[in-house]
Amino acid sequence: MKHLLLVAVLAAVLASCGTAKQVTYFQDIKPGTEEQIKDSADIRLAPNDRLSIVVSSKNQELALLFNLPTVSYRMGQASSTVNNSNGQVSAYTIDSNGEIDFPVLGKLKVAGMTREEVGEYVKGRLIDGNLLKDAVVTVELLNLYVSVIGEVNNPGRYAIDRDNMTLLDVLSQAGDLTIQGERQHVYVLRTQGNKQTSYEVNLCSLDDLQASPAYYVQQGDVVYVSPNPMRRRQTTVNGNNVLSISFWMSVASLAMSVATFLGLQGR
């Protein structure tokens, strides 16, 4: 009986010591020291991405020729307008060839470009073609997202709303990892073309995180936070098996009850 109680206590102590090391972020951080920031990784456009391109100029009537009309549907009837005063935005969808069909200019290949590069490219085409000398081109990304699943407080799909969005930004949007999330084993699945690459990130190490190719997220990334061993054991029947603390505590309690009963029977 004493041995069983000792095993249960030691298991609880060891588990508590191990937990602190498993849940603390950035254990190698050195306060007051300067760290080299990883080079930025701007989002590169790919087929099926959607983007908004708005051209403006002092000559608004001329600029309207280079903007998509905003189409709204009411009671089965379609009406269109070429201004965005109602906050609606029409989008270009990049086709399988990496192109968009731009008003007047025709087919433009934009796959592989960043948001800023698309703006400069469209502006250059308008100016070089003597179509709009004072063109101002604004490009926004519309449907880019990252999926977060596993041991986070709010799993789901989250929009990439700016350039150079990091893995930490995405996990923050998902409400951070649960206490059962394994911080040393966070996986990022990335699809580029017809290939998928997986990365493993250790959030307990700042150096490991910053050195990872998955530090900056890309459109379509899937972030998976695996459960820690205790969480995985909870998926067994009643959460008890031969490796869990609760199992040993239950065994010790049962043994004490049996010993007390047998002692009473022997009197």
LINNOR-V920558 format. One record per pair of residues at least 12 apart in sequence whose C-alpha atoms are under 7 Angstrom apart, sorted by the first residue. I is the first residue (numbers start at 1). J is the second residue. If there is no record, write none. Layout:
i->I j->J
i->I j->J
//
This chain:
i->1 j->255
i->4 j->252
i->5 j->252
i->8 j->245
i->8 j->248
i->8 j->249
i->11 j->245
i->12 j->245
i->22 j->183
i->23 j->183
i->24 j->204
i->25 j->203
i->25 j->204
i->25 j->205
i->26 j->203
i->26 j->204
i->26 j->205
i->26 j->206
i->27 j->204
i->27 j->205
i->28 j->205
i->28 j->206
i->29 j->206
i->38 j->210
i->40 j->164
i->41 j->164
i->41 j->216
i->42 j->114
i->42 j->163
i->42 j->164
i->43 j->114
i->43 j->163
i->43 j->218
i->44 j->112
i->44 j->113
i->44 j->114
i->45 j->111
i->45 j->112
i->45 j->113
i->45 j->114
i->46 j->98
i->46 j->111
i->46 j->112
i->47 j->94
i->47 j->95
i->47 j->96
i->47 j->98
i->47 j->111
i->48 j->93
i->48 j->94
i->48 j->95
i->49 j->93
i->49 j->94
i->49 j->143
i->49 j->144
i->50 j->91
i->50 j->92
i->50 j->93
i->50 j->94
i->50 j->141
i->50 j->142
i->50 j->143
i->51 j->91
i->51 j->92
i->51 j->93
i->51 j->139
i->51 j->140
i->51 j->141
i->51 j->142
i->52 j->89
i->52 j->90
i->52 j->91
i->52 j->92
i->52 j->139
i->52 j->140
i->52 j->141
i->52 j->142
i->53 j->137
i->53 j->138
i->53 j->139
i->53 j->140
i->54 j->67
i->54 j->137
i->54 j->138
i->54 j->139
i->55 j->67
i->55 j->135
i->55 j->136
i->55 j->137
i->55 j->138
i->56 j->135
i->56 j->136
i->56 j->137
i->57 j->134
i->57 j->135
i->57 j->136
i->64 j->82
i->65 j->103
i->66 j->103
i->66 j->104
i->67 j->103
i->68 j->82
i->68 j->90
i->69 j->81
i->69 j->82
i->69 j->90
i->70 j->82
i->70 j->88
i->70 j->89
i->70 j->90
i->98 j->110
i->98 j->111
i->99 j->111
i->115 j->139
i->115 j->140
i->119 j->137
i->119 j->138
i->119 j->139
i->123 j->135
i->123 j->136
i->123 j->137
i->144 j->159
i->144 j->160
i->144 j->219
i->145 j->157
i->145 j->158
i->145 j->159
i->145 j->160
i->145 j->219
i->145 j->220
i->146 j->158
i->146 j->159
i->146 j->160
i->146 j->219
i->146 j->220
i->146 j->221
i->146 j->222
i->147 j->221
i->147 j->222
i->147 j->223
i->148 j->222
i->148 j->223
i->148 j->224
i->149 j->223
i->149 j->224
i->149 j->225
i->150 j->224
i->150 j->225
i->150 j->226
i->151 j->177
i->151 j->178
i->151 j->180
i->151 j->181
i->151 j->225
i->151 j->226
i->151 j->227
i->152 j->174
i->152 j->175
i->152 j->176
i->152 j->177
i->152 j->178
i->152 j->181
i->152 j->225
i->153 j->174
i->153 j->175
i->153 j->176
i->153 j->177
i->153 j->178
i->154 j->174
i->154 j->175
i->155 j->174
i->164 j->216
i->165 j->216
i->165 j->217
i->166 j->215
i->166 j->216
i->166 j->217
i->167 j->215
i->167 j->216
i->167 j->217
i->180 j->227
i->180 j->228
i->180 j->231
i->181 j->225
i->181 j->226
i->181 j->227
i->181 j->228
i->182 j->225
i->182 j->226
i->182 j->227
i->182 j->228
i->183 j->202
i->183 j->203
i->183 j->204
i->184 j->201
i->184 j->202
i->184 j->203
i->184 j->204
i->185 j->200
i->185 j->201
i->185 j->202
i->185 j->225
i->185 j->226
i->186 j->200
i->186 j->201
i->186 j->202
i->186 j->224
i->186 j->225
i->186 j->226
i->187 j->199
i->187 j->200
i->187 j->201
i->187 j->223
i->187 j->224
i->187 j->225
i->188 j->200
i->188 j->214
i->188 j->221
i->188 j->222
i->188 j->223
i->188 j->224
i->189 j->221
i->189 j->222
i->189 j->223
i->190 j->220
i->190 j->221
i->190 j->222
i->191 j->220
i->191 j->221
i->199 j->214
//
